Amino acid sequence: MEKPMPSSIQLTDPRALRAYAHPTRMALAGLLRREGALTATRAAQLTGESVASCSYHLRILAKYGLVEEDTPAGPGREKPWRATARSTGWPGYSADPAVASAAEALTVAVAENYFHRMARAQDARRELPREWQEAEVFTDTTLYLTAEELRALGKRVAGVLAEFTDRGDDPKLRPEGARRVQWLQVAFADTEPGTETAGSGDGS
């Protein structure tokens, strides 16, 4: 019986963090998580990259434990690759300057990747049925929270989303009409000029 895929792999090595920040590698890891085991040839067809490029980047991902060779299809056949976890995590804080710098670079790369994906989705959203256009969420909210409250809120949201994560692994659990939805979670301390902390006013 095939063992279930771990929910997440945590990257703490600066070299692994910088390696994963490459857009093609992020795309390949995401593709294997969504589609299951794929050869470099099939990955090239789905991403538009060359087979040589996909092979190279898959080997880099394997070096840092993000993907691995799947059971070979047979003698002489091209080997398939599979993801080792459903998601990738990395430190939000590190006292090690090398880790902190690499983690920040990866966060920026991921944010840029999501921005481009979101922009492409916006370009294509008119092709969606009306019910899907009306159901999509695009909003922001400003809150005043302590660090502990922000952490607790993140856990509560994660708990709600966890109710639906099994559908990613088992298509039979997906109700009729379900589509793949990308849900982004971003919450950050706003340091733009003009922001303030509670109690910093002039008392008027």
Secondary structure, DSSP 8 states (H G I E B T S, - for coil): ------S-EE---HHHHHHHTSHHHHHHHHHHHHH-SEEHHHHHHHHS--HHHHHHHHHHHHHTTSEEE----STTS--EEEESSS-EE--S--SSHHHHHHHHHHHHHHHHHHHHHHHHHHHHGGGS-HHHHHH-----------HHHHHHHHHHHHHHHHTTTHHHH-GGGS-TT--------------STT---TT-S---
